Amino acid sequence: MFFRKQWLEMYTFILLFLVGLAFVFLVPPFQKPDEKSHFMRTLGITKGAIFCDSKQTETTLENQYLALEKTIDSFHLPNHKNNKFSATVYQKPIFATQNDLKTVRFSFKEFCTYPLLPYLPSTIGIMLGTWFHTNAFITFFLGRLTLFLFIFTAFVWIYKNTARLYKPILLCTFALPMALHQITSYSYDGLWIVSGLAIFSLLFRARIPYFLLCIAFFCLYFSKIAGYELLIFLLFLLPLQKQTIKKQLVLVVLIGGIIVFTKWLTVLAFTTYGVYPNGANPSAQIAGLLGNPFTEISMLVTTTAHRFSFYAQGLIGMFGWLDYGLDLPVYAGYCLAFGILILTTSVPRAKLLSPVQLGILTVILISSYAYILTLFYIVWAKVGAPVTDGVQGRYFLIFFPFFLLLLAQLKSRYFPKLNLRFSPPPILLAILFTAIALSIIHSILSRYFG
């Protein structure tokens, strides 16, 4: 086991918290994927622009937020790796001036298709800044901070209530730099990441709390537009016992209803407000796939062959606008840690999944991967393109603990003697974790401040 000593476990959480704070405060505004749009969605919610209604989306906005956008844009940071940020722009009075607080009419219609639920934690920080009339930078960082504190607290609770056997898998997923990068940004990613970890934890408890499991699925499907619908079939991993079949059927019907409802809202919103990249035509792409089923197979194989390393790097950590990452030894260190985790995890016979359940889990993971690639191929890639576009490694974060679980289960069932008897000394692990944390912070500072 990774954490034979309780102090090492606690120290790891402290490091994760500090790295999270670094992602909150050291990364300049709008330097995470589509963060400007997500920030405007959050800001719009605090102004009452909740749904895609013309009367609601047209409201007032303080001058300081428009000035914030212009100030950050002047540095031309996205996709320009050599451009740096100047912290001197933060040298403003803590509280906004009268001119900053002057309002103009502004339409949030462009941002209203994003789901409501995942932005609520960030609205707390923005509302705090609004109430105290802080400048736009402080208000922006307060929104990031409240989201991070909410997600981090939720994860600590999930971790404490997870079976000890699965805690290292859970912590390894949360400790991915990409996960920390996303739970500290204006985005819907934070909620679906922690919802996926909650589902993983709840599925493998001795006594399954069906109500909490339903809430976790609810948060997942109301925080992500599309891509994770197939995860409902994880319910087939539950032990089928006579006394629980009725509960499981109710759960399947309830969660299935949530999926249908949310997808109907998604289709309605994108039909009305959706914008597709140049060259993309969903109708023509679907017609092409239906006309020749081998087109999809070719696309999946070609995309995987060309983009696998990109997806793997993005899963561990590729930051900003995908314009900087980690040092090569850090990627190697994470891969080594995953290998050690699998080899040191021995699943007791009573907790082994059946061959049928292992097959179901394998099909879910492979099908979900193919499903996400196909979705983006339809709405994002040019018609007839050999590979799909728009897919990033972070989209697969939710599948990662289940992938590690599958490997641990397969090893324990079919190769029970394949165990790593040597466990690294706790002090050596603490030094390694510290070095990784410092390397992550160094990558942020090097990218934006030279």
Summary of the structure (lengths in Angstrom):
residues: 450
radius of gyration: 22.7
end to end distance: 38.9
largest distance: 70.8
contacts: 1400
relative contact order: 0.12
helix: 68%
strand: 4%
